[in-house]
């Protein structure tokens, strides 16, 4: 059985949480590169980095965390968990800056609502939380 992209990146839980909840915008630049802008910061231009995707997996990033800390950074995980962005980068097709796909062929189509990549993690993705499918750890206790 092969590993998922998230398992391959082997990011720590805090990085995964930040990748899910921070306000990122994505632009596929071509050549497997994705520009990632973190709009969670007041000056987003100072928090704009390039993630390189190779073989369908984010392989490196221009951010300081990737250079100086072990493991995948939140920008790499953010690209990996947004399947249309990852797929577009892998195929070098354009996507809108908000992460939406510009070509119908890259639509996610029907998905099995009973399964999500976040099922294997302690923290839910935004879509599962927003839909009420999963709660944040500690909610309702």
C-alpha positions in Angstrom: 0.0 0.0 0.0 1.4 3.4 -1.0 1.7 6.4 1.3 -0.6 9.4 0.8 1.1 12.7 0.0 0.5 13.9 3.5 2.1 10.8 5.0 5.1 11.3 2.6 5.6 14.9 3.7 5.6 13.7 7.4 4.8 17.2 8.8 4.1 17.6 12.5 0.6 18.2 13.7 1.1 22.0 14.3 2.2 22.5 10.7 -0.8 20.5 9.4 -3.2 22.6 11.5 -1.7 25.9 10.3 -1.8 24.6 6.7 -5.5 23.9 7.1 -6.6 27.1 8.8 -4.5 29.9 7.5 -5.8 32.0 4.5 -3.7 30.9 1.6 -4.0 31.9 -2.1 -2.4 29.8 -4.8 -1.2 30.4 -8.3 0.4 27.7 -10.5 3.5 29.3 -12.1 4.4 26.4 -14.4 7.3 24.0 -14.2 5.8 22.4 -11.1 5.9 25.7 -9.1 3.1 27.1 -7.1 3.1 30.6 -5.6 1.6 30.5 -2.1 0.5 33.8 -0.5 -0.5 33.8 3.1 -3.3 36.3 3.5 -3.4 35.7 7.2 -0.7 38.2 7.6 -1.3 42.0 7.4 1.4 42.3 4.7 0.9 39.2 2.6 3.6 40.3 0.1 6.2 39.6 2.8 4.7 36.1 3.2 4.7 34.9 -0.4 6.7 31.8 -1.2 7.2 29.3 -4.0 6.5 25.5 -3.5 7.9 23.2 -6.0 5.9 20.0 -6.9 7.8 17.1 -8.3 6.1 13.7 -9.0 2.9 14.9 -7.5 4.5 15.7 -4.1 5.6 19.1 -2.8 9.4 18.8 -2.7 10.7 22.1 -1.4 9.7 25.7 -0.6 11.4 29.1 -0.6 10.3 29.9 3.0 12.7 30.2 5.9 10.9 27.3 7.8 11.7 24.9 5.0 15.4 26.0 4.9 16.0 26.0 8.7 13.5 23.6 10.3 13.1 19.9 9.9 10.2 18.4 8.0 7.7 19.9 5.5 6.6 23.5 6.0 3.0 24.7 6.2 3.1 26.0 2.6 4.0 22.5 1.2 1.2 20.9 3.3 -1.2 23.6 2.2 -0.5 22.7 -1.5 -0.7 19.0 -0.8 -4.1 19.1 1.0 -5.7 21.2 -1.7 -6.0 18.4 -4.3 -7.0 20.6 -7.3 -4.0 22.9 -6.7 -1.7 19.9 -6.3 -3.1 18.2 -9.4 -2.9 21.4 -11.5 0.8 21.9 -10.4 1.5 18.4 -11.3 0.0 18.9 -14.7 1.1 22.5 -14.9 -2.4 23.8 -15.6 -3.6 27.2 -14.4 -5.7 27.7 -11.3 -7.3 30.9 -10.0 -5.5 32.7 -7.2 -8.1 31.6 -4.7 -7.3 28.0 -5.4 -10.3 27.4 -7.6 -9.7 25.5 -10.8 -10.0 27.3 -14.0 -10.5 24.2 -16.1 -13.5 21.9 -15.6 -11.3 18.8 -16.1 -9.7 19.6 -12.8 -12.9 19.7 -10.8 -13.0 17.4 -7.8 -16.3 15.9 -9.0 -18.3 13.7 -6.7 -16.4 12.7 -3.6 -17.2 10.1 -1.0 -18.4 12.3 1.8 -17.7 9.5 4.3 -13.9 9.6 3.6 -11.4 12.4 3.8 -7.7 12.6 4.2 -8.2 14.2 7.6 -9.8 11.1 9.0 -6.3 9.8 9.7 -5.4 12.9 11.6 -6.4 14.3 15.0 -7.4 17.7 13.5 -10.2 18.0 11.0 -9.8 19.8 7.7 -11.8 23.0 7.2 -14.3 21.4 4.9 -15.1 18.6 7.4 -15.3 21.0 10.3 -17.4 23.5 8.3 -19.8 20.8 7.2 -20.2 19.6 10.8 -18.7 16.2 9.9 -15.9 16.5 12.4 -15.3 18.7 15.5 -12.2 20.3 16.7 -10.4 18.3 19.5 -11.9 19.3 22.8 -15.2 20.6 21.3 -18.3 19.4 23.1 -16.5 18.2 26.2 
